[in-house]
Every structure is written in C-alpha cells, then in structure tokens.
Amino acid sequence: MSPSRRSYEPGRRRSPIELRGIRVALAPDPFARPTPYRRGECRYLYVIAEADVAIEEIQQVLTSAGLYGIDSSAPDETLEEFASQEWIALRKVLTAVGVPTAELPLEVDRAWIEWRM
C-alpha cells in the first residue's frame, strides 16, 4: 500500500490561526464527592486555561490539562499561581499549533480569570 499524498498548490500558504479569546476558569472539582457539592459545601476546585482559536475558519477550544483537587480555602495568591501554571501549559499548546508568540503574553492576565459555579 502506497503512502497517501497531499496535493500542494504553489503559492498557497496555510491560513493563519486566529486567537479569539483566552480565559482561565476556576470551578468546583467535578471529581470531588457530589453530596457536599450539592449542599453548597464545595471544598475542592479545579483550574483550567482555555483559548478560543479559529483554525482554517473552524472554531476550536484548546485547553490545558487542568489541575484538580485544589483546596477551596487556598489564598488568592495560590490560586493565581495555579492559574499561571495552567496558562504556561496552554501557551505551549498554542505555539505548537502555530499561534504567533507575539499574540501570547508571557504572564496570565487577571482579567482572564473567571469563576464558574
């Protein structure tokens, strides 16, 4: 069986990847025990970084792996550090798929952090 061939059109460049939005979400850990969560006693959180991108005009959401099991009583500085770690992981994914590094800040922006409940 011969390998499949890709057609090449001279002068045609691959369409750029457009970064449309970035956010870092903090939310109740979905893997935590559900009974305390239903009673409003959420004790664990997760953090995940997400980016909306358009790849060849198809909307995609790329994410970091996420960090689960964070104690909800952790200080804000600790939560921001976890958010920063997830942003760094997502930034690597975005550069790997071709988002120009000029569009990707080195540090997480506090405005991206959102709480989901």
DASULRA-V672405 format. One record per helix or strand of 3 or more residues. SS is the DSSP state (~ for helix, > for strand). FROM is the first residue (numbers start at 1). TO is the last residue. Records with the same first field share a line. If there is no record, write none. Layout:
SS=FROM-TO, FROM-TO
This chain:
>=17-28, 44-55, 58-63, 67-71, 113-116
~=34-38, 76-97, 101-103, 110-112
